[in-house]
Amino acid sequence: MTIPAKLESASMQEKVNYLLNSDNTDQDTSNDFNPALFDEVVPALEKQNDPKSKQELVQLYLKHGIWNMYYGPYTATAKMRLAVTVALKDFIRVLELDPHNQEATRQINQIIDVYKTMPNKSVPEEVVPDLKKLGFLQ
């Protein structure tokens, strides 16, 4: 997915606002979440050190994680594990920014619960240390 032409010359804040107001469902394609735009604005926001940017990052990582689980490029059956891994990384980042974020906690718990029901499957190893550090796994 590419950045919409109308946003190519937009300010960083306009791009952030577009993402914050984007839709995570496939109901309306006129304002879908745009991962290319996410990849552009997040590094710039990560360099900021103010409460507003931090809150915007929390919301963007939540949207990106949910988008990846349901609509992202890895949601084909064979690649669902990759989609979940990317989403877990996003939710972990949310909790690093906002340790009490209930939505990120709920999403992580939901993913872990699904893995518990699957024989011969476990939470992806690359996120296990972070999940342990955050208290989700022992």
URQUI-V290426 format. One record per residue. N is the residue number from 1. RES is the residue in one letter. PSI is psi as a letter, one per 40 degrees, with the letter a starting at -180 (* if undefined). D_LAST is the distance of its C-alpha to the last C-alpha in Angstrom with 2 decimals. Layout:
# URQUI-V290426
n={N:N}
res={RES:RES}
psi={PSI:PSI}
d_last={D_LAST:D_LAST}
This chain:
# URQUI-V290426
n={1:2:3:4:5:6:7:8:9:10:11:12:13:14:15:16:17:18:19:20:21:22:23:24:25:26:27:28:29:30:31:32:33:34:35:36:37:38:39:40:41:42:43:44:45:46:47:48:49:50:51:52:53:54:55:56:57:58:59:60:61:62:63:64:65:66:67:68:69:70:71:72:73:74:75:76:77:78:79:80:81:82:83:84:85:86:87:88:89:90:91:92:93:94:95:96:97:98:99:100:101:102:103:104:105:106:107:108:109:110:111:112:113:114:115:116:117:118:119:120:121:122:123:124:125:126:127:128:129:130:131:132:133:134:135:136:137:138}
res={M:T:I:P:A:K:L:E:S:A:S:M:Q:E:K:V:N:Y:L:L:N:S:D:N:T:D:Q:D:T:S:N:D:F:N:P:A:L:F:D:E:V:V:P:A:L:E:K:Q:N:D:P:K:S:K:Q:E:L:V:Q:L:Y:L:K:H:G:I:W:N:M:Y:Y:G:P:Y:T:A:T:A:K:M:R:L:A:V:T:V:A:L:K:D:F:I:R:V:L:E:L:D:P:H:N:Q:E:A:T:R:Q:I:N:Q:I:I:D:V:Y:K:T:M:P:N:K:S:V:P:E:E:V:V:P:D:L:K:K:L:G:F:L:Q}
psi={h:i:h:i:d:e:e:d:e:i:i:d:d:d:d:d:d:d:d:d:e:i:h:e:i:f:d:h:e:e:f:i:h:h:d:d:d:d:d:d:d:d:d:d:d:d:e:i:f:i:d:d:d:d:d:d:d:d:d:d:d:d:d:d:d:d:d:d:d:d:e:i:e:e:e:i:d:d:e:d:d:d:d:d:d:d:d:d:d:d:d:d:d:d:d:d:d:g:e:e:h:d:d:d:d:d:d:d:d:d:d:d:d:d:d:d:e:h:i:e:i:i:h:h:d:e:e:d:d:d:d:d:d:e:e:d:i:*}
d_last={38.04:40.24:40.80:43.49:46.89:47.29:44.33:45.29:47.32:45.31:43.89:40.21:39.97:41.75:39.29:36.32:38.10:38.76:35.09:34.10:36.73:36.06:35.23:32.02:33.87:36.42:39.03:40.96:41.10:43.12:40.13:37.15:34.17:35.16:32.51:35.19:35.91:32.22:32.11:35.19:34.40:30.74:31.41:34.28:32.29:29.50:32.31:33.35:32.21:33.24:31.71:33.50:32.19:28.62:29.01:30.66:27.81:25.33:27.65:28.33:24.75:24.15:27.36:26.61:23.22:24.83:27.88:25.99:24.32:27.66:30.55:29.55:30.85:27.96:28.10:30.17:28.46:28.05:26.38:24.19:21.01:22.41:23.23:19.74:18.38:21.08:20.37:16.65:17.90:20.43:18.17:15.90:19.25:20.33:17.52:18.38:21.92:21.40:18.13:19.36:20.48:20.14:21.20:18.60:15.85:17.63:18.03:14.41:13.48:16.53:15.70:12.25:14.23:16.90:14.85:13.72:17.49:18.44:18.87:18.33:16.64:13.20:12.14:14.35:13.16:14.95:12.84:9.30:9.59:11.01:8.64:5.79:8.88:9.88:7.08:6.98:3.77:0.00}
